[in-house]
Amino acid sequence: MQNCGRLVVMVQVLTILMLGVGRAAAELPKTLEIGRRAPDFNLPAVDGRHYRLTDFAKAKILVIVFTCNHCPTAQAYEKRINKLAVDYKKKGVALVAITPNDPAAVRLDELGYSDLSDSLEETKIRAKQRNFKFTYLYDGDNQKVSRAYGPVSTPHVFVFDEQRKLRYVGRVDDSEKSERVKSHDARNAIEALLAGRPVPVEKTRTFGCSVKWSDKRSSVKRAFESWAKEPVSVEFIDVNGVRDLARNDSPKLRLVNVWATHCPACVVEFPELVSINRMYRGREFEMVTISTDRPERKGRVLEFLKMRQASTRNYQFDSEDKDRILDALDSRWPGGLPYTVLVKPGGEIIYRQLGLIDPLEVKQAIIGYLGRYYK
């Protein structure tokens, strides 16, 4: 009887687990099937307008590409997507991009290959940076349109015929590296439809970053909670130590920020620096801070760093002779705080800023060196 009772309990537990898995799976949007009509939309674009499906009614073929700013794979395909739009515009093909990600569901450490996240304002910046020739829409607020189409990852292509029935869904082509492409799947589908032929391959798998659905916001919350628990410390550094930092014999790109607790601009920009560190520290990158507060104020410096959760390499200059730190770090530093430099391995400074940093400018300099794509 006891064994029988245990068996019943085990069956009940397994049933509950299976139902839970079923519910979780049901929450994932299903990718639109071949032959289905394009779901309608009414979304804001980077040009300030709103667009509906009917705005593209005159197009013989409608190509909808779900993509984003931060994904390395999506960035690797930006030029190819733009070229698709340009190559086929005069042939009656309209290409529309939609960014599906909820920006609040993107962790800072998922932005290590980008200077931008996936908000509408940042998408406007990227569109201008890359001179996109297609309509670029934003669906990050409620993701209703994205759920209707069901993209799996970025980029994900949907090609519709003149009746707006889906004829191809999948990847742009078969390699993230353009020089290795052997199968131009999206382009082949467009060519076939323009010629009145069946699409040779109607469906392919995609590769890239998964869509950041809003239910991933909890992961962002957990990340901040984890970062808040990281240890924060500060050590004294002398002029020779500063010279070593500037020489940068490490394999990492090094960001050095010189600051002080009594410097208002230093205090204002510090949270941005902490975010930048969290974004890129998973790559060949490190951030170092140097306080120029008087040595006896070490307790105040540490208190400030802990409040800002600055789990970086933190130093405090061990002398009140501030002139000595100027030449040790950068001979072009005229004095004044804050002062920020990016130092390549080997000691070459590729970015320097006296005063408040422009966070986007710093991120662009970092990514310009580290690269936007997977190697």
Summary of the structure (lengths in Angstrom):
residues: 375
radius of gyration: 25.8
end to end distance: 61.2
largest distance: 85.9
contacts: 1165
relative contact order: 0.12
helix: 42%
strand: 20%
